[in-house]
Amino acid sequence: MLLVLLLLSVLPAVAQEYPAVGQIQTRDHVIVVHSAPERLLFTIKSHVGQIIEYQRSEMWLSNHYPNVYEMVVRGIAHPPKSAAIVGSKNGEPTEE
């Protein structure tokens, strides 16, 4: 009994579930993007909802599913490198 308690005390805690902030559907998979502190995590599911991989890192995704990783990286929006677009003039965006 004491051995069981010692083993339980050294086992890692159950992984925290981070909120889903997006989802990408491909022909083969559904990729759910989770927001974790300082990074994104990815869950890969089948189209019937079966979890294939759960909350994996970007590095893990690039190593194990390189095609999915490339598609996800291209699909994630990043802020523009130039000045923010704050309005429009005659239907055209203007910068401030």
C-alpha positions in Angstrom: 0.0 0.0 0.0 2.8 2.4 0.9 4.5 1.6 -2.4 1.3 2.5 -4.3 1.1 5.9 -2.5 4.7 6.7 -3.2 4.2 5.9 -6.9 1.1 8.0 -7.1 2.9 11.0 -5.5 5.7 10.9 -8.2 3.4 10.5 -11.2 2.7 13.7 -13.2 -0.6 15.5 -12.6 -3.4 15.0 -15.2 -2.8 17.3 -18.2 -4.7 20.6 -18.0 -7.3 21.1 -20.7 -6.8 24.4 -22.5 -9.7 26.1 -24.3 -10.1 25.6 -28.0 -9.7 28.8 -30.0 -10.0 27.4 -33.5 -10.6 24.3 -35.7 -9.3 23.4 -39.1 -11.0 20.6 -41.1 -9.0 18.7 -43.7 -9.9 15.8 -45.9 -8.4 13.4 -43.4 -8.5 15.1 -40.0 -10.0 17.7 -37.8 -7.3 19.8 -36.0 -8.4 21.7 -32.9 -6.1 24.6 -31.9 -5.9 25.2 -28.1 -4.6 28.3 -26.4 -2.1 27.5 -23.6 0.1 30.0 -21.8 2.8 31.2 -24.2 2.0 28.7 -27.0 -0.6 26.9 -29.0 -1.4 23.2 -28.6 -3.0 20.9 -31.2 -5.5 18.1 -30.9 -6.0 15.8 -34.0 -9.3 14.0 -34.4 -10.9 11.8 -36.9 -14.1 13.1 -38.7 -16.2 10.9 -36.4 -14.6 12.6 -33.3 -12.1 10.0 -32.2 -9.1 11.7 -30.7 -5.9 10.6 -32.4 -3.5 13.0 -30.6 -4.4 15.3 -27.7 -3.0 18.8 -27.1 0.4 18.3 -28.7 3.0 21.0 -29.2 3.8 22.7 -32.4 7.2 21.0 -32.5 5.5 17.6 -32.0 3.0 18.3 -34.8 5.8 19.4 -37.2 7.8 16.2 -36.5 4.8 13.7 -36.7 2.4 15.3 -39.1 4.5 17.6 -41.3 1.8 18.1 -43.9 -0.8 19.1 -41.3 1.8 21.4 -39.6 2.5 23.2 -42.8 -1.2 23.7 -43.5 -1.8 24.9 -39.9 1.1 27.4 -40.0 -0.2 28.9 -43.2 -3.7 29.1 -41.8 -2.9 31.0 -38.5 -3.3 34.7 -38.7 -0.4 36.9 -37.6 -0.5 40.7 -37.0 0.9 42.7 -40.0 4.5 43.8 -39.8 3.5 47.3 -41.0 1.3 49.8 -39.2 -2.1 48.6 -38.2 -5.0 49.3 -40.5 -7.5 51.4 -38.6 -10.1 52.4 -41.1 -11.0 52.9 -44.8 -11.3 55.7 -47.2 -13.4 55.1 -50.4 -13.5 51.4 -49.6 -9.7 51.2 -49.4 -7.9 50.5 -46.1 -6.0 53.4 -44.6 -3.1 53.3 -42.2 -2.5 55.6 -39.3 
